[in-house]
Each structure stands twice: as structure tokens, then as C-alpha cells.
Amino acid sequence: MTSKSATSPDVNQEIGIANIQNKPIVALVGKGVPLKGILAGREVVFFDRNNPPPALQAAYKHFQSQAVLREKVESDRNAILIFGSIAFFILAPSGKK
């Protein structure tokens, strides 16, 4: 997000569509650019045009940590389903009299 893109209808439309679709939004924001609307209060990575590598590294680390978190959530969900299924079969009435 730069001072020019902050007022761009196209950029704001893309952010709005991502928000509606519950896509992760992490803005790369130029230093001094005010955050408004959907981006206000969200996680951002600030960058300096004269020294972009730190911002790129921060963005990479953020997405890497989000991927690890998603894997853990998926793994936990699968474990709950497996243990729940086992418990159901153990505790369910057998139908035999």
C-alpha cells in the first residue's frame, strides 16, 4: 500500500473482495501511509522503499507461521474426528440383547 494505491478504487475493491471471501489480508504498507477502512486494525508489514528486504522477510515469516498454524489446526481437527469416531463405536449400543 502506497499513498497512491491507498486511494485506488481497484486496490480497495481487491481488499474488499478478499475480506468478503475471508481470505487472509496482510498489507505491505509504505511508511507514513495512513491505514483506513478494512485495513485499519489489521496486521500490516511496513516497508521502506529504500530498504525493502526487511519487509519481505517479515512478510515471508508471517505467511510461514500462518501455514504452520493451519497445519496444526488441521491435524488437531483430524485427531478429534478420529478419537470421536473411536469413542462413538466403543460407547454406542451394539444392538445385541
N, C-alpha and C positions, 0 to 999 in steps of 0.2 A: 504494500500500500504506500503510494507516494502522495504528495499533495495534489497531483493531477488525477491520479486514479481514485482518490477519495471522493471526488465529485462526478466520476464517470458513471453514467446510467448502466452501462454494460457490466462494469465491475460490481456495482451494487446489486444488479439483477442476479449475477452469478452467486454472490454471497447469499442472497435471499433464497435462491433455489436450493443451494446446499443446506441451508438452515431448515427449509421445509422438508427436505428429504432426510433429515437427521444425519447428515454427513459431518464428519469431524471438520472443524474450521480452526485453523491456526494461521493467523495472519502474519506475514512478514511485513513489518511496518518501518518505514524510514523514520529516523529520529526527528522529533519535532512535529510529526504528523498527528493531528488530534483524532482520536477514535470516537466515532459516533454510531448511532443506530445499533445494528446487530452485533457489531464488533466491540462495542463498549462493554467492559466487564469480562470479556473473553480472554483466553490465553493468547498472547502475542509474542513474537520474537522480533525485537528491534534490530535494525541493521544500519550500518554506516556505509554509504556508497563508496567511501574511500577505503574501507576495510571490510569487505563482505564475508570473508571466510568464517569469522566467529559466529555470525548469524546462521550461515549454512550448517555449521557444526551443531549449533543449538537446535535447529530445526530437525536435523538428522537424529539427534539424541531423543528429541521429543517423539518422533514417529517410531523410532526403535522401541522406546519404552511403552508406547501405546500398543505396539504389536505384541510385545511380551505380555502385557496385561490382558489383551484379548485372548491370547493362547491360554493363560491361566484361567480366565473366566470360562472358556470353552471346556477345558479339562475338568474344572470343578463341576460344571453342569453335567458332563458325561458321567462323572463319578456318582453324582446324586441320582441320576437316572438308573445307573446300574445297581446301586445299593437299594434304591427304592423298589426296583423290579424284583430283586432277590428277597427283600423283606415281604413284598406282596405275596410271592409264591410260598414263602415259609409260613406266613400268618393267614393266608386265605384258607377258608374251609375246603377240605378235599372233596366233599360231596359224598364220601363213603359213610355208611351208617353201621 
